[in-house]
Amino acid sequence: MKELRYVNRLGARNKMSRLLWGTVYGLLFRPTPRWALHGWRRGLLRAFGAQVGTGCRIDPSARIWMPANLRLGDYVAIGEGADIYCVAPITIGSKVAISQRAFLCTASHDITDLARPLTHAPIRIENHAWIAAEAMLFPGAQIGEGAVIAGRAVFRGDAAPWTIHAGNPACQVGTRKLATTDANKPPEETP
């Protein structure tokens, strides 16, 4: 049954990068206090190839599989215990919240083949979106601007901008409407 044995096809360089990152994560990223050293954690991610914008706050318990496949806009918050399984690229726009224990999963296995080869597809999350607590995004998910994936939702596919999705499997349950406040007004253009 040797032909059915799983073969990891990601390559030696990928494996070595993840081994080194895992060591740095365990020794220098994970033990930091959650209320401090945000810049330190951003710097470690950048040192391993992540693109990290201004003001991002990544909880030290968030698990990031391969920093080189992570791109964050400005002011992204990644909460406690979030699992960022970026075998393929994960691109997250600005002012996005990834809540506690959310799972962004870019890889799976081909169940039509008994050797179960790895399959993967990127995830993209646009500006102002919110992935709520314990929600799961499947490989290839595309989350439009301002969309919300509700707590514990299991989402695959495309979420149109400013929509709300809930359930398992997740489906659209509403639209997101912003309150009329000074904070929600667009900035005035200067001449």
Steps between C-alpha positions, in 0.01 A plus 500: 500500500799728455319685217240622751752649743462876541781701342561858609582685175576840651876460474800517730533879496139541609546246778820666624336845501209366703736324741695821558179703532356246745807536718490881492123494559539277805791691652449864400142556377267284709640586847450877458226672699183559301471865612852598393774441241269530198788652302726211600253243368449701179879512458537125542231436240669743259836330557339177373353664190156620610377834371357676805347847487500777760336448837418129468437316826563129493431307818800289606281188507399540135655218295644602165615205290726671244557876544630538142145424379336769716418854386332739744378854430497770768334463841417130471414325826560126532349368821589242758541146369428591136643239262643652181577187296665671205630216284380722213499882530261673736447867417319713756407863430507790745288537815403132502423305817579129525342402832587239759561146376398580140651253251618626161583180313664509155569126469324168504540158342357357179247243621458357149851352523582240766851648534324824611738749336502852641284756324511872570346830393555858624265693727433871450327727754426859399507818714265539800394134502451307823558128546330435833595260779554135401394557138669285235594608148563225246774511235421751227262714711462859381357743756382832355547842654312541827359146496445315828542128552312437825625304800546127435395535137655259250555694180608407150468704182458874455339745743375813323599835652307612808315170547460288814540121486418254778448129556646170390518507209503879511245687292413866472268608782508877451685808392727715710385859535723755666360744755517864399770635730801725458724194520327343199517807278763497227785747556461834327725556205752778534560727201 
